[in-house]
Amino acid sequence: RRRHTRYPLVTGVQTCALPIFELKLMADVALVGFPNAGKSTFISSVSAAKPKIANYPFTTLEPHLGVVRIDAETEFVIADIPGLIEGASEGRGLGHQFLRHIERARVLCILADLVSMDGISPEDQVEVLLRELQAYRPELLERPRLIVGTKLDSVDPDTKHAWEAAGHRSMSSVTGAGVREVLGALRSEEHTSELQSRVDISYAVFCLK
């Protein structure tokens, strides 16, 4: 997106328009979650990306990219998006600054903290995140998405059972439990989205002829 601003050449006499370019991150998969949901731990465990990891909110203040290699011929790019909070679509917690990077991702991976350290249940986290995405850009909810519970190594069995009974996946980036299955599911969603994009482009070209 390009905007223009005006700077005076001679005070009070002349102005000229200079372009300001706003860059948006491009990735196959965007990791979306509350602060401390385990996004940075996940991306650092499956790629060479090394974001800052600490036990306090907003550790990540800028997106990080990581290349995930499934095998010699299969790879995709994951973006670690800084944590979103309720009201992000209205600009709270630098929400607009973070949300704009999600626009360039094919697939959304919604990460929910199963431990609920801030008293927000995993289900409520997902509800808030989806609501903020819809308020920011409704079309984001039309993209393929995978909902994953994190910190499986620290959650009680009842919570794990209830979460997975609802049809969601869970994983632990610390022990590696469930990580391979999540990557496989993300690759499947990304591949399907890529094929659909090719169909849409081909259809558009066909219509223009």
N, C-alpha and C positions, 0 to 999 in steps of 0.2 A: 504494500500500500504506500502511495506517495502523497505527501502533503507539502504545502509551500508555506514559507514564512517570509517576512519582509525585514530587511536590515537597511538602515539609512547609509547612503554613500556620503552625502553631505547633510548635516543635521538640518532638518526642516525643509530640505530642498528636493532630494531625489531618493527613491527607494527602488530596490530590485528584488525580484522573486528568486529565491534559492530553494532547490528541492531538498526535502528531508525524507530519507528512505527508512522505512520501518521493516526490519527483517523478522520473519517468522520461521521458527524451527520446522524442519521437515523430517518426519520419521514414519516408519511403518506402524509402530505401536506407541501410544502415549500412556504412561502410568499415571493414573488419577487417584488421588486419595487425600485424606486429612493429613496434617502435619504428623510426623512420627508413625505413619501407617506401615512403614517398612519398604518404601519405594527405593530409597538409595541402597539399602542393604540388598534388595533383590537385584538391582541392576549391576551392583558390584560383584555379585556372586555368579552372574551369568555372562559377564562381559569384562572387558579390560577397563571400563569406566571406573574412576575412583572419586566419587563425590564425597563430600564431608559427611560423616556419620556421627551423630551425638544424640543423647537422650534429652533433647529439648526442642520445642517447636521452631519451625522455620529454619532448620539447619541448612536446607537447600534454598538459596535465594535466586538461583538461575538454573535453567534446564541443563541437563547433562545427557549426552548421547552415548549409547553403547551398542556395539555390533555383536549380535548373538549368532554364533555359528552352530547349526544343528549337525551338519556333516560337511564333507568337502565341497558340496555343491549347493548347500542350502544355508542362507543367512538372512537376517533381517535386522533393522535398526529400531532400538527402543529409546524412548525419550523419558527421562526422569523429570516430571513436571513438579515444581515446588508445591507444597501442600496448600490445599484449598480449605476454606472454612465457610460456614453459613454466612451468606451475604456477599460472597465473592463476586457474583454477577453484578453487584452494585458497587464494586470496587474495594470492599473490605479486605484487609490483609493482602494488599497489592493484587487483588483478584483479577482485574482486567489484564494486568501485566502478565500473569501466569496463564490465564484462560486463552489468550490469543495464540499461544503456542500449540494448543490442542487442535486448532483448526486444520493444521497441516498433517495430521496423522490419519491413517486409514482405519485403524482399529483402536478402540479404547479398552484399556485394562483397568477396571475399577478395583482398587485394593482397599479392603476393610480390615481394620485392626480387630482381631477376634478377642483380644485381651480387654478392650474397652477401658483403657487406662484413664480416660477423661470422663468416664461415666456415660459415654454415648455408645449404644449397642451397635454391633456390626450392621444390623438391618437399618437402623436409623442413619448410620453413616452413608450407606448406599443411597437411601432416600434423599438425603440432603444433597449429595453430590450430583445425582441425576436431576434434581430440581434446579440446582445452580447452572448446570450445563444447558438445560432447557431454557432458563431465563436469559442466558447469555446468547445462545444461538440454538433455536429449537431443532435445526437440522442435524446437530451433533448426536441427538438421540436416535437418528436413523442409521448411524454407522454401526458396524458389527462391534459388539463389546463382550468382554468376559469379566465376570465378577468373581474375585478371588479373596478368600480370607487369609490373612497373614499371621505370623507368630504362632503357628500351629504347635511349636514345641513348648509354649507357655500357657496353653489354653486347657481348660478342664474338659473331660470327656463328654459331659452333657452338652456343653456349648458346641463342641465339634460335631456331635451327632445331629443337633438341631440345625446347624448351618448346612451340613452336607445333605440332610434330609430335604432341605428346601431346594436342592438341585445346584448348589454352589460348590466350587472347588476350594480347596484349602492347601496351604503349603507353609514350609518353614525355610527361609533363606539361610538360616544358621545351620540346620542339620541336613538340608537338602531334600527333606521329605516333601513329595508332591511337586517339586520344582520342574522336573523333566516333563511331567504330565501337563503342567501349565504352559510350558514352552511349546509343547506339541500342539496344544489347543490354540495358542496364539498364532503359531505358524499356519495352522489350518484356516483360521479366520482371516489372516493377512493374505493368504494365497487366494481364497475365495473372493476377497475384496479386490485384489489385483486383477483377477480374471473379469470381474464385473466391470471394473474401470475400463478394461480393454473393449468389452462389449459396448459400453456406453459411448466410447470414443468412435468405434467402428460405426455405430448407428448414426452418430452425429455426422460423420464424414459421408456416409451413404445418403443422408437426408440432404446434404449440401450439394450433391452432384445433380 
